[in-house]
Amino acid sequence: MTSTSPTKSGRNRVPAAIAALALLTAAYAYVIVGFVHSGGARRETFAPVGGAGADGGLTLQATMLTVDPVMNSYKMRLNFTPTGSWAGPEHNELAKPLSVLVDDVGGAKKQQYTAGQVIPTSDATLDAVGETDTYPVDRHSFTLDLHVRDQNGAPVPVRTDWVSSSDDWALTPAVSPDAAPGDVILDVNARRSSSVLIMAFGLMTVLGLLVVVNVAMVVRAIRLRKVEFTTLAALAATLFAIPGIRNGMPNTPPVGTLADFLVFFWALMIIGLCLVAAALSWLRNSVREPKTG
């Protein structure tokens, strides 16, 4: 009578499959949670420095528009709304004159506004500090710096509503310790969002595994003297696909980043050497084959 009990190797495959499935499920959940909690929309309110004035002041909505880390240039939209005794009878109309000084990339810009005038919406381009050479873990910082004064030079309280909606960046604003009453000085730290990091490191991991598989394939084919033209074609296709994978990462800066030297440069070198070794083996094998006819 033959035994129907599972073999030892069969029993060992079940826990391994369960562990692999659990690992895949955990990785999937991590990616989804990382995407949900990535950059995205962010709103934060900062009270006026020194406290709100008894007769009101201004409310500033500072909206993040664009982030250009290559040029170190960040653009914001500034929208002022008077409140309390500073608000005129009409919507958004000033009841008293004041001045607004904004520190822009082109230098400080001072605008004077009279009673009965609406402060127009304006854009400010801010200079940033940071380099993209450590992409995708690069960090940048910039500062929103503006000052509001009345016609006598006294500070006007400003409440700030910060708004950003970039899915590619996680922006963290904080009030600068140098801010005085009537000032809005926000120090903003910028890093790549979780979704960008997941995509970038995911593509680098896939490329690394692809290189390992190609090396193993070439080594085995050379040892067995079974290098064929299809092997060379597959290696050539992988070689030309690497720049496409590199440029497929989100918000990829020019060549010369940390990701290039960690993965992509070595992937190009290794696949190129594998292609040369496989081609030489294919040529040697073709010479050794006896001619028929």
Rosetta blueprint (number, residue, H / E / L):
1 M L
2 T L
3 S L
4 T L
5 S L
6 P L
7 T L
8 K H
9 S H
10 G H
11 R H
12 N H
13 R H
14 V H
15 P H
16 A H
17 A H
18 I H
19 A H
20 A H
21 L H
22 A H
23 L H
24 L H
25 T H
26 A H
27 A H
28 Y H
29 A H
30 Y H
31 V H
32 I H
33 V H
34 G H
35 F H
36 V H
37 H L
38 S L
39 G L
40 G L
41 A E
42 R E
43 R E
44 E E
45 T E
46 F E
47 A L
48 P L
49 V L
50 G L
51 G L
52 A L
53 G L
54 A L
55 D L
56 G L
57 G L
58 L E
59 T E
60 L E
61 Q E
62 A E
63 T E
64 M E
65 L E
66 T E
67 V E
68 D E
69 P L
70 V L
71 M L
72 N L
73 S E
74 Y E
75 K E
76 M E
77 R E
78 L E
79 N E
80 F E
81 T E
82 P E
83 T L
84 G H
85 S H
86 W H
87 A E
88 G L
89 P L
90 E L
91 H L
92 N L
93 E E
94 L E
95 A L
96 K L
97 P L
98 L E
99 S E
100 V E
101 L E
102 V E
103 D E
104 D E
105 V L
106 G L
107 G E
108 A E
109 K E
110 K E
111 Q E
112 Q E
113 Y E
114 T L
115 A L
116 G L
117 Q L
118 V E
119 I L
120 P L
121 T L
122 S E
123 D E
124 A E
125 T E
126 L E
127 D E
128 A E
129 V E
130 G L
131 E L
132 T L
133 D L
134 T L
135 Y L
136 P L
137 V L
138 D L
139 R E
140 H E
141 S E
142 F E
143 T E
144 L E
145 D E
146 L E
147 H E
148 V E
149 R E
150 D E
151 Q L
152 N L
153 G L
154 A L
155 P E
156 V L
157 P L
158 V E
159 R E
160 T E
161 D E
162 W E
163 V E
164 S E
165 S E
166 S L
167 D L
168 D L
169 W E
170 A E
171 L E
172 T E
173 P E
174 A E
175 V E
176 S L
177 P L
178 D L
179 A L
180 A L
181 P L
182 G L
183 D E
184 V E
185 I E
186 L E
187 D E
188 V E
189 N E
190 A E
191 R E
192 R E
193 S L
194 S H
195 S H
196 V H
197 L H
198 I H
199 M H
200 A H
201 F H
202 G H
203 L H
204 M H
205 T H
206 V H
207 L H
208 G H
209 L H
210 L H
211 V H
212 V H
213 V H
214 N H
215 V H
216 A H
217 M H
218 V H
219 V H
220 R H
221 A H
222 I H
223 R H
224 L L
225 R L
226 K L
227 V L
228 E L
229 F H
230 T H
231 T H
232 L H
233 A H
234 A H
235 L H
236 A H
237 A H
238 T H
239 L H
240 F H
241 A H
242 I H
243 P H
244 G H
245 I H
246 R H
247 N H
248 G L
249 M L
250 P L
251 N L
252 T L
253 P L
254 P L
255 V L
256 G L
257 T L
258 L H
259 A H
260 D H
261 F H
262 L H
263 V H
264 F H
265 F H
266 W H
267 A H
268 L H
269 M H
270 I H
271 I H
272 G H
273 L H
274 C H
275 L H
276 V H
277 A H
278 A H
279 A H
280 L H
281 S H
282 W H
283 L H
284 R H
285 N H
286 S H
287 V H
288 R H
289 E L
290 P L
291 K L
292 T L
293 G L
